[in-house]
Amino acid sequence: MDLISNGLATSGWMRTLLDDFAIVQYMPLLFAVIFGIELLRRSKINEVARQGILLAVCAALIAWLDWRSALLMFVLTSAVYAFSGYRDRLDISKQVLLFTAASVVTLIAAKTVFANWSPQPIVIVGLSYYVLRLISVVIEIGRKNPDYADIRILPFFTYIYFVPIFFAGPVQKYADFRSVQVEPQSVPQLYAKLALIVLAKMALVDYVLLQGIIMPIRTDLVPAVASFSVGPRLGLFAGHGFISIVYHYLDFVVYTEIAKGLGRLLGYHVIDNFNYPLLATNIADFWRRWHMSLSNWSRDYVFTPIMIRSRRVWLGSVATMLMIGLWHAVNINWLLWALAHGGALVFYDSLRRSALFKKLKSAPKSSKALGIAGWASVLLFIGTVNNLVAFPHNYPLAWTFTKQALLGVP
């Protein structure tokens, strides 16, 4: 691959292209993947052989990226599959909450340990997603869910190893991982859609939004924010957080659409992960729309069990957001981000129960105004709080920026 990039980068414009669009040098690999998908899709072999080939390729790719993570993945997946064979002899339904909490804590601890390994495992993000999928399988088995009554080894391992959803989700449940048939006439449109999505990400998301807007803000304005007057300081703080979350949203949506397209070409259904979250009119609505697979996982395995046992909405909301925050990274930034979102959910739950809110909601004119105010409040809130985690490779910078923007001190 280095030979390819070095050979192409003989002219200034090609060197700039490779610098700005690093994905260009991987185009030969992309074409090879597409060719392989087409060979597999057009082959006349039976479904078992097709699944076996797909599983072998996915496993080989993951092992090539990082054998340590692949080894841990194999051990965990094998353990859960072995556990599924004892479905009728075990009853952990009353211990779902305890098991979920222990599993999430184990996941967070594993991510922390992996983060200190050298060299850093490439598929550390994949660990988060496949462990959550494994946890969901164990819990559904304990709940005697009939959809998990007959877990077969080949479909199960394919579900865990499926590369399109391996690195960044969605956190799809085993029961939702079903086969789909793509009509032959739809295949060209699928490839065309994937190509347009990749080009849009390269040109609009990465080049215009990230390189053309966000990075200049961080390079030119963020370091000098302490010298601004109060209004510009606060405006830059909120604006930077919001535009950063827009970037992550578009980046994530593009990845999800690619995963859905590749999933269909490989014969599997990949679920949606976003439902226009930036149109949400309250914070609860935002979390029903943003990263829906993770939100639904957290609702099913953290919030609902806590609610059943404690009957305390605030406890379930805060615990859920703590799980989501620390699942991303174990540090003070994500902890405060989680507490802020948990607090916002608790505040909104209290607000919507108030007599004044119900009265405003029942009147058409005030209901519309309430919706607009709620939408603006959500955007302001998520943008402002996002500054805590907007610098993923330099979390201390977030504290410096926050201090300078809010207090005007260097």
C-alpha positions as CSV (number, residue, x, y, z in Angstrom):
1,M,0.0,0.0,0.0
2,D,2.9,2.3,0.7
3,L,4.3,1.6,-2.8
4,I,0.9,2.5,-4.3
5,S,0.8,5.8,-2.4
6,N,4.5,6.6,-3.1
7,G,4.1,5.8,-6.8
8,L,1.0,8.0,-7.1
9,A,2.3,10.9,-5.1
10,T,4.8,12.1,-7.8
11,S,3.0,15.3,-8.5
12,G,2.0,18.1,-6.2
13,W,-1.8,17.8,-6.8
14,M,-1.7,14.0,-6.2
15,R,0.3,14.5,-3.0
16,T,-2.3,17.0,-1.8
17,L,-5.1,14.6,-2.7
18,L,-3.5,11.8,-0.7
19,D,-2.9,14.1,2.3
20,D,-6.4,15.5,2.3
21,F,-8.2,12.2,1.4
22,A,-6.3,9.4,3.0
23,I,-8.9,7.0,1.9
24,V,-7.7,7.3,-1.8
25,Q,-4.7,5.1,-1.2
26,Y,-7.0,2.3,0.0
27,M,-9.1,2.4,-3.2
28,P,-7.4,-0.8,-4.6
29,L,-8.4,-2.6,-1.4
30,L,-11.9,-1.2,-1.7
31,F,-12.2,-2.5,-5.2
32,A,-10.9,-5.9,-4.1
33,V,-13.5,-6.0,-1.3
34,I,-16.3,-5.1,-3.8
35,F,-15.0,-7.8,-6.2
36,G,-15.0,-10.4,-3.3
37,I,-18.6,-9.4,-2.3
38,E,-19.8,-9.9,-5.9
39,L,-18.1,-13.3,-6.1
40,L,-19.7,-14.4,-2.9
41,R,-23.1,-12.9,-3.9
42,R,-23.1,-14.5,-7.3
43,S,-21.8,-17.9,-6.2
44,K,-24.1,-20.9,-6.4
45,I,-23.0,-22.5,-3.1
46,N,-25.5,-23.2,-0.3
47,E,-26.2,-20.9,2.6
48,V,-24.1,-22.8,5.1
49,A,-21.0,-22.6,2.8
50,R,-21.7,-18.9,2.1
51,Q,-21.9,-18.2,5.9
52,G,-18.7,-20.1,6.5
53,I,-16.8,-18.1,3.8
54,L,-18.1,-14.8,5.1
55,L,-17.2,-15.8,8.7
56,A,-13.7,-16.9,7.7
57,V,-13.1,-13.6,5.8
58,C,-14.4,-11.4,8.7
59,A,-12.4,-13.3,11.3
60,A,-9.2,-13.2,9.2
61,L,-9.6,-9.4,8.7
62,I,-10.1,-8.8,12.4
63,A,-7.1,-11.0,13.3
64,W,-5.0,-9.2,10.7
65,L,-5.8,-5.9,12.3
66,D,-5.1,-7.1,15.8
67,W,-4.6,-10.7,16.9
68,R,-4.9,-9.9,20.6
69,S,-8.4,-8.4,20.3
70,A,-9.3,-11.2,17.9
71,L,-8.2,-13.8,20.5
72,L,-10.2,-12.2,23.3
73,M,-13.2,-12.0,20.9
74,F,-13.0,-15.7,20.1
75,V,-12.8,-16.6,23.8
76,L,-15.8,-14.5,24.8
77,T,-17.9,-15.5,21.8
78,S,-17.2,-19.2,22.5
79,A,-18.1,-18.8,26.1
80,V,-21.4,-17.2,25.4
81,Y,-22.2,-19.9,22.8
82,A,-21.4,-22.6,25.3
83,F,-23.6,-20.8,27.8
84,S,-26.5,-20.9,25.4
85,G,-26.4,-24.7,25.5
86,Y,-27.5,-24.6,29.1
87,R,-30.5,-22.4,28.5
88,D,-33.0,-24.8,30.0
89,R,-30.9,-25.5,33.1
90,L,-30.3,-21.9,34.1
91,D,-32.5,-19.1,35.4
92,I,-30.8,-15.8,35.8
93,S,-33.9,-13.7,35.1
94,K,-33.9,-12.3,38.7
95,Q,-30.3,-11.4,38.4
96,V,-30.5,-9.5,35.1
97,L,-29.7,-6.2,36.7
98,L,-26.7,-7.5,38.6
99,F,-25.3,-9.4,35.6
100,T,-25.7,-6.3,33.4
101,A,-24.0,-4.1,35.8
102,A,-21.1,-6.5,36.3
103,S,-20.7,-7.0,32.6
104,V,-20.7,-3.3,31.8
105,V,-18.1,-2.7,34.6
106,T,-16.0,-5.5,33.1
107,L,-16.3,-4.0,29.7
108,I,-15.2,-0.6,31.0
109,A,-12.3,-2.2,32.9
110,A,-11.2,-4.1,29.8
111,K,-11.2,-1.0,27.7
112,T,-9.1,0.8,30.3
113,V,-6.6,-2.1,30.4
114,F,-6.5,-2.3,26.6
115,A,-5.9,1.4,26.3
116,N,-2.7,1.0,28.2
117,W,-1.4,-1.8,26.0
118,S,1.4,-0.9,23.6
119,P,1.0,-0.9,20.8
120,Q,-2.7,0.1,21.1
121,P,-5.1,-2.6,19.8
122,I,-6.6,-1.3,16.6
123,V,-10.0,-2.8,17.2
124,I,-10.5,-1.3,20.7
125,V,-13.7,0.3,19.5
126,G,-14.9,-3.0,18.2
127,L,-14.6,-4.5,21.6
128,S,-17.3,-2.1,22.9
129,Y,-19.8,-3.1,20.3
130,Y,-19.3,-6.9,20.2
131,V,-19.3,-7.2,24.0
132,L,-22.6,-5.3,24.2
133,R,-24.0,-7.7,21.6
134,L,-22.7,-10.7,23.7
135,I,-24.2,-9.3,26.9
136,S,-27.6,-8.9,25.2
137,V,-27.5,-12.5,24.1
138,V,-26.8,-13.8,27.6
139,I,-29.5,-11.6,29.1
140,E,-32.1,-12.7,26.6
141,I,-31.2,-16.3,27.2
142,G,-31.7,-15.7,30.9
143,R,-35.0,-14.1,30.2
144,K,-36.1,-17.3,28.3
145,N,-36.7,-15.2,25.1
146,P,-38.0,-17.7,22.5
147,D,-36.0,-15.9,19.8
148,Y,-32.9,-17.2,21.5
149,A,-34.1,-20.8,22.1
150,D,-32.0,-22.2,19.2
151,I,-28.7,-20.5,18.7
152,R,-26.7,-22.2,16.0
153,I,-22.9,-21.8,15.9
154,L,-22.4,-20.5,12.4
155,P,-25.1,-17.8,12.3
156,F,-24.1,-16.8,15.9
157,F,-20.4,-16.3,15.1
158,T,-21.3,-14.6,11.9
159,Y,-23.5,-12.2,13.8
160,I,-20.6,-11.3,16.2
161,Y,-17.9,-11.2,13.6
162,F,-19.9,-9.4,10.9
163,V,-17.4,-6.7,9.8
164,P,-19.8,-4.0,8.6
165,I,-21.2,-3.6,12.1
166,F,-18.0,-4.5,14.0
167,F,-16.1,-1.2,14.3
168,A,-18.9,1.3,15.1
169,G,-22.1,-0.6,15.4
170,P,-25.0,-0.5,15.5
171,V,-25.5,-2.6,18.6
172,Q,-27.8,-4.9,16.8
173,K,-29.5,-7.7,18.7
174,Y,-29.2,-11.3,17.5
175,A,-32.9,-11.6,16.9
176,D,-32.7,-8.6,14.4
177,F,-29.7,-10.1,12.5
178,R,-31.8,-11.7,9.8
179,S,-31.1,-12.6,6.2
180,V,-32.4,-10.4,3.4
181,Q,-32.6,-10.9,-0.3
182,V,-31.6,-8.2,-2.7
183,E,-33.2,-8.1,-6.1
184,P,-30.6,-8.2,-8.9
185,Q,-31.9,-5.0,-10.4
186,S,-31.3,-3.2,-7.1
187,V,-27.6,-4.1,-6.9
188,P,-26.3,-1.3,-9.2
189,Q,-28.3,1.3,-7.3
190,L,-26.8,0.0,-4.0
191,Y,-23.3,0.3,-5.3
192,A,-24.0,3.8,-6.7
193,K,-25.5,4.9,-3.3
194,L,-22.4,3.6,-1.5
195,A,-20.1,5.5,-3.9
196,L,-22.1,8.7,-3.4
197,I,-22.0,8.3,0.4
198,V,-18.2,7.8,0.4
199,L,-17.7,10.8,-1.9
200,A,-20.0,12.9,0.2
201,K,-18.1,12.0,3.4
202,M,-14.7,12.8,1.7
203,A,-15.8,16.0,0.2
204,L,-18.4,17.5,2.5
205,V,-17.9,15.9,5.9
206,D,-14.1,15.5,6.1
207,Y,-12.9,18.2,3.8
208,V,-15.4,21.1,4.1
209,L,-16.8,20.6,7.6
210,L,-13.8,19.1,9.4
211,Q,-10.8,20.5,7.5
212,G,-12.4,23.7,6.3
213,I,-14.4,24.8,9.3
214,I,-13.8,22.9,12.6
215,M,-10.0,22.6,12.4
216,P,-9.5,26.3,11.6
217,I,-11.7,27.2,14.5
218,R,-9.6,25.0,16.8
219,T,-6.3,26.3,15.3
220,D,-7.1,30.0,15.1
221,L,-9.9,30.8,17.5
222,V,-9.9,28.3,20.4
223,P,-6.4,29.2,21.6
224,A,-7.3,32.9,21.7
225,V,-10.8,32.6,23.2
226,A,-9.8,34.1,26.5
227,S,-9.1,37.4,24.8
228,F,-12.6,37.8,23.5
229,S,-15.4,39.7,25.2
230,V,-18.2,37.7,27.0
231,G,-20.6,37.4,24.1
232,P,-18.1,36.1,21.5
233,R,-16.6,33.8,24.0
234,L,-19.9,32.1,24.9
235,G,-20.9,32.1,21.2
236,L,-17.7,30.4,20.2
237,F,-18.1,27.9,23.0
238,A,-21.6,26.9,22.1
239,G,-20.9,27.1,18.4
240,H,-17.8,24.9,18.5
241,G,-19.6,22.3,20.5
242,F,-22.6,22.2,18.2
243,I,-20.7,22.1,15.0
244,S,-18.5,19.3,16.4
245,I,-21.5,17.2,17.2
246,V,-22.9,17.9,13.7
247,Y,-19.6,16.5,12.4
248,H,-19.8,13.4,14.5
249,Y,-23.4,12.9,13.6
250,L,-22.8,13.1,9.9
251,D,-19.7,10.9,10.2
252,F,-21.7,8.3,12.1
253,V,-24.7,8.5,9.8
254,V,-22.4,7.9,6.8
255,Y,-20.8,4.9,8.5
256,T,-24.3,3.5,9.3
257,E,-25.5,3.9,5.8
258,I,-22.3,2.1,4.5
259,A,-22.9,-0.7,7.0
260,K,-26.5,-1.0,5.9
261,G,-25.5,-1.1,2.2
262,L,-22.7,-3.6,2.7
263,G,-25.0,-5.7,4.9
264,R,-27.6,-6.0,2.2
265,L,-25.0,-6.9,-0.4
266,L,-23.8,-9.6,2.0
267,G,-27.3,-10.8,2.6
268,Y,-28.0,-9.4,6.1
269,H,-30.3,-6.7,7.5
270,V,-28.5,-3.9,9.4
271,I,-30.8,-1.7,11.5
272,D,-31.0,2.1,11.5
273,N,-29.1,3.9,14.1
274,F,-30.3,7.5,13.8
275,N,-33.6,9.2,13.3
276,Y,-32.9,12.9,12.7
277,P,-31.8,13.6,16.3
278,L,-31.1,17.3,15.6
279,L,-34.9,17.8,15.2
280,A,-35.6,16.6,18.7
281,T,-37.8,18.9,20.8
282,N,-36.6,17.6,24.2
283,I,-33.7,15.7,25.6
284,A,-35.6,12.5,26.0
285,D,-36.7,12.7,22.4
286,F,-33.1,13.3,21.4
287,W,-32.0,10.1,23.1
288,R,-34.8,8.2,21.3
289,R,-33.3,9.4,18.0
290,W,-29.5,9.5,18.6
291,H,-27.5,6.2,18.4
292,M,-30.8,4.4,18.7
293,S,-29.3,0.9,19.0
294,L,-27.2,2.0,22.0
295,S,-30.1,3.9,23.5
296,N,-32.4,0.9,23.2
297,W,-29.8,-1.5,24.6
298,S,-29.3,0.8,27.6
299,R,-33.1,1.1,28.0
300,D,-33.7,-2.6,27.9
301,Y,-30.7,-3.7,30.1
302,V,-30.0,-0.8,32.4
303,F,-32.9,1.6,32.7
304,T,-35.8,-0.8,32.7
305,P,-34.3,-3.3,35.3
306,I,-33.4,-0.4,37.6
307,M,-37.0,1.0,37.2
308,I,-38.5,-2.3,38.0
309,R,-36.6,-2.7,41.1
310,S,-36.4,0.9,42.4
311,R,-39.3,2.7,40.8
312,R,-37.0,5.8,40.6
313,V,-36.8,7.5,37.2
314,W,-33.9,9.7,38.3
315,L,-31.8,6.7,39.3
316,G,-32.5,4.8,36.1
317,S,-31.8,7.9,34.0
318,V,-28.5,8.8,35.7
319,A,-27.3,5.1,35.7
320,T,-28.1,4.8,32.1
321,M,-26.2,7.9,31.1
322,L,-23.3,6.9,33.3
323,M,-23.1,3.6,31.5
324,I,-23.2,5.3,28.1
325,G,-20.6,7.9,29.1
326,L,-18.1,5.5,30.6
327,W,-18.6,3.1,27.8
328,H,-17.1,5.7,25.5
329,A,-14.1,6.4,27.7
330,V,-13.2,6.2,31.4
331,N,-12.2,9.7,32.3
332,I,-13.6,12.8,34.1
333,N,-14.8,14.4,30.8
334,W,-17.1,11.6,29.9
335,L,-18.2,11.2,33.6
336,L,-19.3,14.9,33.7
337,W,-20.9,14.6,30.2
338,A,-22.9,11.6,31.5
339,L,-24.0,13.4,34.7
340,A,-25.0,16.5,32.6
341,H,-27.2,14.3,30.3
342,G,-28.6,12.3,33.2
343,G,-29.5,15.5,35.0
344,A,-31.1,16.9,31.9
345,L,-33.3,13.8,31.6
346,V,-34.3,14.0,35.2
347,F,-35.1,17.7,34.9
348,Y,-37.2,17.2,31.7
349,D,-39.1,14.3,33.4
350,S,-40.0,16.6,36.3
351,L,-40.9,19.4,33.9
352,R,-43.2,17.3,31.8
353,R,-45.1,16.2,34.8
354,S,-45.8,19.8,36.0
355,A,-49.2,21.3,35.7
356,L,-47.9,24.3,33.8
357,F,-46.2,22.2,31.2
358,K,-49.3,20.0,30.6
359,K,-51.4,23.2,30.3
360,L,-49.0,24.7,27.7
361,K,-48.8,21.4,25.9
362,S,-52.6,21.1,25.6
363,A,-53.0,24.5,23.8
364,P,-52.2,24.5,20.1
365,K,-50.4,27.8,20.0
366,S,-48.4,27.4,23.2
367,S,-47.6,23.8,22.2
368,K,-46.0,24.9,19.0
369,A,-44.0,27.6,20.8
370,L,-43.0,25.0,23.4
371,G,-41.8,22.7,20.7
372,I,-39.6,25.5,19.1
373,A,-38.2,26.5,22.5
374,G,-37.5,22.9,23.4
375,W,-35.8,22.3,20.0
376,A,-33.5,25.3,20.5
377,S,-32.8,24.3,24.1
378,V,-31.8,20.8,23.1
379,L,-29.4,22.1,20.4
380,L,-27.9,24.6,22.9
381,F,-27.5,22.0,25.6
382,I,-26.0,19.2,23.5
383,G,-23.7,21.6,21.8
384,T,-22.4,23.2,25.0
385,V,-22.0,19.9,26.9
386,N,-20.3,18.3,23.9
387,N,-17.3,20.6,24.4
388,L,-16.3,18.3,27.3
389,V,-15.6,15.5,24.8
390,A,-15.1,17.3,21.5
391,F,-11.3,16.8,21.7
392,P,-11.1,13.0,21.9
393,H,-7.3,12.8,21.8
394,N,-6.6,15.7,24.1
395,Y,-9.1,15.7,26.9
396,P,-7.2,18.3,29.0
397,L,-7.6,20.8,26.1
398,A,-11.4,20.6,26.7
399,W,-10.9,21.8,30.3
400,T,-8.6,24.6,29.2
401,F,-11.1,25.7,26.5
402,T,-14.0,25.5,28.9
403,K,-12.2,27.6,31.5
404,Q,-11.1,30.2,29.0
405,A,-14.5,30.5,27.3
406,L,-16.7,30.6,30.4
407,L,-14.4,32.6,32.7
408,G,-12.2,34.5,30.3
409,V,-9.0,33.5,32.1
410,P,-5.9,32.2,30.3
